[in-house]
Amino acid sequence: MIKKLVLVFIALIAIQSYGQEGTASPYSFYGIGSLKFKGTVENRSMGGIGVFIDSIHVNLRNPASYVTKNIESWGGESRPVKFAVGGGYSATNLKAENGSDNAQSASFDYLAINIPVGKFGFGFGLRPYTAVGYKLESLNSEGNIQNRFRGQGGLNKAFLGFGYQITKDLSIGIDAQYNFGNIRNSTIEFLYDNGSLIQFQSREANRSDLSGLNYNFGIAYTKLITNKLQLSATATYAPESKLTSKNERSVATVTIDSETLQEFVQNSVDVNLEAAGLKETGLTLPSVVSLGVGIGKPRKWFVGTEYTFHNTGSFSNDLYSINTLQYTDASTISLGGFYIPDYRSLNSYLKRAVYRAGIRFENLGMEFSDLTSSNIESIKEFGMSFGVGLPLKGGISNVNLGIEVGKRGTTNNNLIQENFVNFQLSLSLGDRWFQKRKYN
């Protein structure tokens, strides 16, 4: 047990030290950032579906997964305590009509523990929910920098939940999630005199500290419909909730190094947001509904699909308003599954591995309009993923590797298209804490 816990925290520290920014997407400029959490590495390797629930992996998409069936190899008497930690690295090519650039980011994605107690199961942990990380510049007609935009931060979730097994096939669960984090951004408008930067520039900087509570309800049904085929169906619902945003804004005079373009603050003044009623504002965390169904042969193969709906059309932010952006409802359709050649193989390690694949189509819920025309562009995302689960000694622990390639956005209407490759790594560790004692 101690060795496994040490592995978890070593992995967490290593991932954290590798990089702090969870995204390099220009689209994280909008709202509260880009949606960061899309499931565990196992989920994401299957297109993001969370409909498959088993006894050895933590499924953070559905709190009903905190309680599962006992393991046959343990005499059908108990389930393991499960630990999960994951992180990732993303390489992105940013493409616009007048040029392109490359960006990278690395992040910690989740840390969770699931403890079974009879017909109950408890789960708690931490995961980033959204991420902000952009560095944007616009050019004037002479090819010089006109505006510079910088942003970082995001929203995190600390969660505590439990599941209850109503019957051997049906379980329910609830998560209580505390949201916290901050978003920081700055804007500089560059001014020139005969093509040369003037001595002083103005910079506006904003910071919003976010907090609030929300809930996620889940239900899961798993049933053998023949001797070999098993049906799985899941549903989750997170009601709309409110976030409190405590805001700060400052305006500073800065000088810019003409060669490195580095900023040096000369003086700064805090803006009185309280007078404008913006010192403390409210944000709406949209409701989310997901429905999933799948079928497979236990310990052999599985294929499933899932539909997720985000009511992001209700989102608004009193502190920031953008004339060219309209929030709409977002949705995701995912399809994926896995295959295990022979989970009992004694002569081939690769036959005991789990091979995963999937695809997803996502509408991000953002529509951009061109002020000079009536054109409207809806931002969409496509991803194709592959992964493998490598079993560790004992059979209930494994290392999971995943890769996803995809595209987000478009170059139309002066927007940016992102072509990305995401690499994910996780440890899924299990241990037997509760065991019935037998006497002869």
C-alpha positions as CSV (number, residue, x, y, z in Angstrom):
1,M,0.0,0.0,0.0
2,I,2.7,2.5,1.0
3,K,4.7,1.8,-2.2
4,K,1.6,2.5,-4.3
5,L,0.8,5.7,-2.5
6,V,4.4,6.9,-3.0
7,L,4.1,6.1,-6.7
8,V,1.0,8.3,-6.9
9,F,2.6,11.3,-5.3
10,I,5.8,10.9,-7.2
11,A,3.8,11.0,-10.4
12,L,1.8,14.0,-9.3
13,I,4.9,16.0,-8.4
14,A,6.6,15.0,-11.7
15,I,3.6,16.1,-13.7
16,Q,3.2,19.4,-11.8
17,S,6.9,20.3,-12.2
18,Y,6.8,19.7,-15.9
19,G,4.5,22.6,-16.7
20,Q,1.8,24.6,-15.1
21,E,-0.3,26.0,-18.0
22,G,-3.0,23.6,-18.9
23,T,-3.7,25.0,-22.4
24,A,-2.3,27.1,-25.2
25,S,-5.6,27.6,-27.0
26,P,-6.5,31.1,-28.1
27,Y,-10.2,30.1,-27.5
28,S,-9.4,30.0,-23.8
29,F,-9.7,33.8,-24.0
30,Y,-13.4,33.5,-23.8
31,G,-15.7,32.7,-20.9
32,I,-13.9,30.9,-18.0
33,G,-11.5,29.2,-20.3
34,S,-11.3,26.0,-22.4
35,L,-13.0,22.9,-20.9
36,K,-10.0,20.9,-19.5
37,F,-11.5,17.8,-17.9
38,K,-12.9,15.3,-20.4
39,G,-12.5,12.2,-18.4
40,T,-9.7,9.9,-17.3
41,V,-7.1,8.7,-19.8
42,E,-9.1,5.5,-20.2
43,N,-12.2,7.6,-21.1
44,R,-10.3,9.9,-23.4
45,S,-8.7,7.0,-25.3
46,M,-12.2,5.8,-26.2
47,G,-13.4,9.2,-27.6
48,G,-14.3,10.5,-24.1
49,I,-17.1,8.0,-23.4
50,G,-17.9,7.4,-19.7
51,V,-20.5,4.7,-20.2
52,F,-18.1,1.8,-19.4
53,I,-17.8,1.1,-15.7
54,D,-15.7,-1.7,-14.2
55,S,-14.3,-2.7,-10.8
56,I,-10.6,-1.7,-11.3
57,H,-10.7,1.8,-12.8
58,V,-11.9,5.1,-11.4
59,N,-14.6,6.6,-13.6
60,L,-14.8,10.4,-12.8
61,R,-17.6,11.0,-15.3
62,N,-20.3,9.3,-13.3
63,P,-20.5,9.2,-9.5
64,A,-22.6,6.0,-9.7
65,S,-19.3,4.3,-10.6
66,Y,-18.1,4.6,-7.0
67,V,-19.9,1.3,-6.3
68,T,-19.3,-1.7,-8.6
69,K,-19.6,-5.4,-8.6
70,N,-17.2,-7.6,-6.6
71,I,-14.2,-9.1,-8.3
72,E,-14.6,-12.8,-9.3
73,S,-10.9,-13.6,-8.8
74,W,-11.4,-12.5,-5.1
75,G,-14.2,-15.0,-4.7
76,G,-16.8,-12.4,-5.4
77,E,-16.3,-11.1,-1.9
78,S,-14.9,-7.6,-2.2
79,R,-13.8,-4.7,-4.5
80,P,-10.5,-2.9,-4.5
81,V,-9.8,0.6,-3.2
82,K,-8.8,2.5,-6.4
83,F,-6.3,5.3,-6.9
84,A,-6.0,7.3,-10.1
85,V,-3.6,10.1,-11.1
86,G,-3.2,11.5,-14.7
87,G,-1.6,14.2,-16.7
88,G,-0.9,15.2,-20.2
89,Y,1.1,17.1,-22.8
90,S,-0.3,18.9,-25.8
91,A,1.5,20.1,-29.0
92,T,-0.6,22.5,-31.1
93,N,-0.2,24.2,-34.4
94,L,-2.0,27.5,-34.6
95,K,-3.0,28.5,-38.1
96,A,-4.5,31.8,-39.3
97,E,-5.1,33.3,-42.7
98,N,-1.8,35.3,-42.5
99,G,0.5,32.9,-40.7
100,S,1.0,30.1,-38.2
101,D,2.7,29.3,-35.0
102,N,3.3,26.4,-32.6
103,A,2.6,26.0,-28.9
104,Q,3.0,23.4,-26.2
105,S,1.5,22.9,-22.8
106,A,1.6,20.3,-20.0
107,S,-0.7,19.7,-17.1
108,F,-1.9,17.7,-14.2
109,D,-5.4,16.3,-15.0
110,Y,-6.7,14.5,-12.0
111,L,-6.0,12.8,-8.6
112,A,-8.8,10.6,-7.2
113,I,-9.5,7.8,-4.6
114,N,-12.5,5.5,-4.6
115,I,-13.2,3.5,-1.4
116,P,-15.9,0.7,-1.4
117,V,-17.9,0.1,1.8
118,G,-20.5,-2.6,1.5
119,K,-23.2,-1.4,-0.9
120,F,-21.7,2.1,-0.7
121,G,-18.7,3.6,-2.5
122,F,-17.0,6.9,-1.7
123,G,-14.9,9.0,-4.0
124,F,-12.9,12.2,-3.5
125,G,-10.1,14.1,-5.3
126,L,-9.1,17.1,-7.3
127,R,-9.2,17.9,-11.0
128,P,-8.8,21.0,-13.2
129,Y,-12.1,21.9,-14.9
130,T,-11.1,24.8,-17.3
131,A,-7.8,26.2,-18.3
132,V,-6.8,29.7,-19.6
133,G,-3.5,30.1,-21.4
134,Y,-3.1,32.3,-24.4
135,K,-0.6,34.7,-25.9
136,L,-2.1,36.6,-28.8
137,E,-0.9,39.6,-30.8
138,S,-2.6,41.5,-33.6
139,L,-0.7,43.5,-36.3
140,N,-1.5,46.9,-37.8
141,S,-1.4,47.7,-41.6
142,E,2.4,48.3,-41.4
143,G,3.1,44.9,-39.9
144,N,3.8,46.2,-36.4
145,I,2.2,44.8,-33.2
146,Q,-1.0,46.7,-32.5
147,N,-2.4,44.8,-29.5
148,R,-1.1,42.2,-27.2
149,F,-3.3,39.9,-25.1
150,R,-2.1,37.6,-22.3
151,G,-4.1,35.2,-20.1
152,Q,-3.6,32.4,-17.6
153,G,-5.4,30.5,-14.8
154,G,-8.5,28.4,-14.8
155,L,-11.1,26.8,-12.6
156,N,-10.5,23.7,-10.5
157,K,-12.8,21.2,-8.8
158,A,-12.3,19.5,-5.4
159,F,-15.0,16.8,-5.2
160,L,-16.5,14.4,-2.6
161,G,-19.2,11.9,-3.6
162,F,-20.7,8.6,-2.9
163,G,-22.6,5.8,-4.8
164,Y,-25.1,3.3,-3.7
165,Q,-25.9,-0.1,-5.2
166,I,-29.6,-0.5,-5.4
167,T,-29.4,-3.9,-7.0
168,K,-26.6,-5.9,-8.4
169,D,-27.2,-4.2,-11.8
170,L,-28.3,-0.7,-10.8
171,S,-26.4,2.0,-8.9
172,I,-26.8,5.7,-8.3
173,G,-24.4,8.4,-7.1
174,I,-23.9,12.1,-6.3
175,D,-20.8,14.4,-6.4
176,A,-20.5,17.6,-4.4
177,Q,-18.0,19.8,-6.2
178,Y,-16.3,22.9,-4.9
179,N,-15.1,25.1,-7.7
180,F,-12.2,27.5,-7.1
181,G,-9.5,29.3,-9.1
182,N,-8.7,32.5,-10.8
183,I,-8.3,34.0,-14.2
184,R,-5.7,36.7,-15.0
185,N,-5.4,38.6,-18.2
186,S,-3.8,41.8,-19.6
187,T,-4.1,43.9,-22.7
188,I,-1.7,46.4,-24.2
189,E,-2.4,48.7,-27.1
190,F,0.9,49.7,-28.9
191,L,1.2,53.3,-30.1
192,Y,3.8,54.4,-32.6
193,D,5.3,57.7,-33.9
194,N,6.5,57.5,-37.5
195,G,6.8,53.7,-37.1
196,S,8.7,53.8,-33.8
197,L,7.3,52.8,-30.5
198,I,6.5,55.8,-28.3
199,Q,8.1,55.9,-24.9
200,F,5.1,54.9,-22.8
201,Q,2.3,52.4,-23.4
202,S,-0.9,51.7,-21.4
203,R,-1.7,48.2,-20.0
204,E,-5.0,47.0,-18.5
205,A,-4.8,44.0,-16.2
206,N,-7.7,42.1,-14.7
207,R,-8.0,39.3,-12.2
208,S,-11.1,37.3,-11.2
209,D,-11.1,35.0,-8.2
210,L,-13.9,32.4,-8.7
211,S,-15.6,30.1,-6.2
212,G,-18.9,28.2,-5.9
213,L,-20.5,24.8,-5.3
214,N,-22.3,22.5,-7.7
215,Y,-23.5,18.9,-7.8
216,N,-23.4,16.0,-10.3
217,F,-26.0,13.2,-10.2
218,G,-25.4,9.8,-11.9
219,I,-27.1,6.5,-12.5
220,A,-25.6,3.3,-14.1
221,Y,-27.2,0.1,-15.2
222,T,-25.2,-3.0,-16.2
223,K,-26.9,-6.3,-17.2
224,L,-26.0,-9.5,-18.8
225,I,-28.5,-9.9,-21.6
226,T,-27.1,-13.2,-22.9
227,N,-24.5,-15.6,-21.6
228,K,-21.8,-13.5,-23.3
229,L,-23.2,-10.0,-23.9
230,Q,-23.5,-7.3,-21.4
231,L,-25.5,-4.1,-21.8
232,S,-24.4,-0.8,-20.1
233,A,-26.4,2.4,-19.8
234,T,-25.6,5.6,-17.9
235,A,-26.9,9.0,-17.4
236,T,-25.6,12.1,-15.5
237,Y,-27.1,15.5,-14.7
238,A,-25.3,18.5,-13.2
239,P,-27.8,21.3,-12.5
240,E,-27.1,24.9,-13.3
241,S,-25.1,26.6,-10.5
242,K,-23.6,30.0,-9.6
243,L,-20.0,31.1,-9.3
244,T,-19.0,34.2,-7.3
245,S,-16.3,36.3,-9.1
246,K,-14.3,38.8,-7.0
247,N,-12.7,41.1,-9.5
248,E,-9.7,43.5,-9.6
249,R,-8.6,45.8,-12.4
250,S,-5.6,48.0,-12.8
251,V,-4.2,50.4,-15.4
252,A,-0.5,50.8,-15.7
253,T,2.0,52.8,-17.7
254,V,4.7,50.5,-19.2
255,T,7.7,50.9,-21.3
256,I,8.5,48.3,-24.0
257,D,12.0,47.1,-24.9
258,S,12.0,47.7,-28.7
259,E,14.1,44.5,-29.3
260,T,12.6,41.9,-26.9
261,L,9.2,43.6,-26.5
262,Q,9.5,42.9,-22.7
263,E,7.2,45.0,-20.5
264,F,8.5,47.2,-17.6
265,V,5.9,48.8,-15.3
266,Q,6.5,52.5,-14.5
267,N,3.4,53.1,-12.4
268,S,0.0,51.4,-11.7
269,V,-3.4,52.5,-10.5
270,D,-6.2,50.3,-9.3
271,V,-9.6,50.9,-10.9
272,N,-12.6,51.4,-8.6
273,L,-14.8,48.5,-9.8
274,E,-17.1,48.8,-6.8
275,A,-18.4,52.2,-8.1
276,A,-19.4,50.5,-11.3
277,G,-21.0,47.5,-9.5
278,L,-18.3,45.1,-10.8
279,K,-16.3,44.4,-7.7
280,E,-18.2,41.2,-7.1
281,T,-20.2,39.6,-9.9
282,G,-21.9,36.3,-10.6
283,L,-21.3,33.7,-13.3
284,T,-23.5,30.9,-14.3
285,L,-22.0,27.4,-14.5
286,P,-24.3,25.8,-17.2
287,S,-26.2,22.6,-16.6
288,V,-24.8,19.4,-18.2
289,V,-26.7,16.3,-19.2
290,S,-25.1,13.1,-20.6
291,L,-26.6,9.9,-21.9
292,G,-24.6,6.8,-22.8
293,V,-25.2,3.2,-23.9
294,G,-22.9,0.4,-24.9
295,I,-22.6,-3.4,-25.3
296,G,-19.8,-5.8,-25.0
297,K,-18.4,-9.1,-23.8
298,P,-17.0,-8.8,-20.3
299,R,-13.1,-8.8,-20.2
300,K,-13.0,-9.1,-24.0
301,W,-14.5,-6.1,-25.9
302,F,-16.8,-3.2,-25.6
303,V,-18.3,-0.5,-27.8
304,G,-20.4,2.4,-26.7
305,T,-21.6,5.9,-27.5
306,E,-22.4,9.0,-25.5
307,Y,-24.2,12.3,-26.0
308,T,-23.4,15.3,-23.7
309,F,-25.3,18.6,-23.7
310,H,-24.0,21.8,-22.1
311,N,-26.5,24.6,-21.6
312,T,-23.8,27.2,-22.3
313,G,-26.3,29.5,-24.1
314,S,-27.2,30.8,-20.6
315,F,-23.6,31.9,-19.9
316,S,-22.8,35.6,-19.4
317,N,-20.0,37.7,-17.8
318,D,-20.7,41.2,-16.6
319,L,-17.0,42.1,-16.4
320,Y,-16.1,41.2,-20.0
321,S,-18.3,41.6,-23.1
322,I,-17.4,40.9,-26.7
323,N,-19.5,42.2,-29.5
324,T,-18.5,39.6,-32.0
325,L,-19.2,36.6,-29.7
326,Q,-22.5,34.8,-29.0
327,Y,-22.6,31.9,-26.5
328,T,-24.9,29.0,-27.7
329,D,-25.6,25.6,-26.3
330,A,-22.7,23.1,-26.6
331,S,-22.8,19.4,-27.3
332,T,-20.6,16.4,-27.8
333,I,-21.1,13.0,-29.5
334,S,-18.6,10.3,-28.7
335,L,-18.1,6.8,-29.9
336,G,-15.4,4.4,-28.7
337,G,-14.5,1.1,-27.1
338,F,-11.8,-1.4,-26.3
339,Y,-10.5,-4.9,-27.1
340,I,-8.5,-7.4,-24.9
341,P,-7.0,-10.3,-26.9
342,D,-6.8,-12.7,-23.9
343,Y,-6.8,-11.3,-20.3
344,R,-5.8,-14.7,-19.0
345,S,-2.8,-15.2,-21.3
346,L,0.3,-16.5,-19.5
347,N,2.8,-16.5,-22.3
348,S,2.0,-13.1,-23.9
349,Y,2.0,-9.8,-21.9
350,L,0.6,-7.9,-24.9
351,K,-2.4,-10.2,-25.1
352,R,-3.4,-9.1,-21.6
353,A,-3.2,-5.4,-22.5
354,V,-6.3,-3.3,-23.2
355,Y,-6.4,-1.6,-26.6
356,R,-8.7,1.5,-26.9
357,A,-9.9,3.7,-29.7
358,G,-12.6,6.3,-30.3
359,I,-13.7,9.5,-32.0
360,R,-15.7,12.6,-30.8
361,F,-17.5,15.5,-32.5
362,E,-17.9,18.6,-30.4
363,N,-19.7,21.9,-30.7
364,L,-18.0,24.3,-28.3
365,G,-21.0,26.7,-28.0
366,M,-19.3,29.8,-29.4
367,E,-20.5,31.7,-32.5
368,F,-18.4,34.5,-33.9
369,S,-19.8,37.2,-36.3
370,D,-17.9,39.5,-38.6
371,L,-18.8,43.1,-37.9
372,T,-18.2,43.9,-41.6
373,S,-20.6,41.2,-42.9
374,S,-23.3,38.8,-41.8
375,N,-21.0,35.8,-41.7
376,I,-21.3,33.6,-38.5
377,E,-18.8,30.9,-37.6
378,S,-19.6,28.2,-35.1
379,I,-16.5,26.8,-33.4
380,K,-16.3,23.0,-33.6
381,E,-13.8,20.4,-32.5
382,F,-13.0,16.9,-33.8
383,G,-10.8,14.3,-32.1
384,M,-9.6,10.8,-32.9
385,S,-8.0,8.9,-30.0
386,F,-6.1,5.7,-29.3
387,G,-4.7,4.2,-26.2
388,V,-3.4,1.1,-24.4
389,G,-3.7,-0.1,-20.8
390,L,-0.7,-2.0,-19.6
391,P,-1.4,-4.4,-16.6
392,L,0.9,-4.3,-13.6
393,K,1.6,-7.2,-11.2
394,G,-1.6,-8.5,-9.6
395,G,-3.9,-7.6,-12.5
396,I,-5.9,-4.9,-10.9
397,S,-3.4,-2.1,-11.4
398,N,-2.3,-0.7,-14.7
399,V,-0.5,2.1,-16.6
400,N,-2.6,3.8,-19.3
401,L,-1.2,5.6,-22.3
402,G,-3.3,7.7,-24.7
403,I,-2.9,9.8,-27.8
404,E,-5.4,12.1,-29.5
405,V,-5.2,14.0,-32.7
406,G,-7.7,16.6,-33.8
407,K,-8.8,20.0,-34.9
408,R,-10.5,22.9,-33.3
409,G,-11.8,26.1,-34.9
410,T,-11.4,27.6,-38.4
411,T,-9.4,30.2,-40.2
412,N,-12.6,31.9,-41.6
413,N,-13.6,35.4,-40.3
414,N,-10.0,36.0,-39.1
415,L,-10.3,33.2,-36.6
416,I,-7.6,30.6,-35.6
417,Q,-7.6,26.9,-36.4
418,E,-5.8,24.6,-34.0
419,N,-4.4,21.3,-35.1
420,F,-3.4,19.4,-31.9
421,V,-1.8,16.2,-30.7
422,N,-2.5,15.3,-27.0
423,F,-0.5,12.7,-25.1
424,Q,-1.9,11.4,-21.8
425,L,-0.5,9.2,-19.1
426,S,-2.2,7.8,-16.0
427,L,-1.7,5.3,-13.2
428,S,-4.7,3.3,-12.1
429,L,-3.8,1.5,-8.9
430,G,-5.9,-1.0,-6.9
431,D,-5.5,-2.5,-3.4
432,R,-7.5,-4.8,-1.2
433,W,-8.4,-3.2,2.1
434,F,-11.4,-5.1,3.1
435,Q,-11.4,-8.9,3.2
436,K,-13.7,-11.4,4.9
437,R,-11.8,-13.6,7.3
438,K,-12.5,-17.4,7.0
439,Y,-12.1,-20.0,9.7
440,N,-11.8,-23.7,9.3
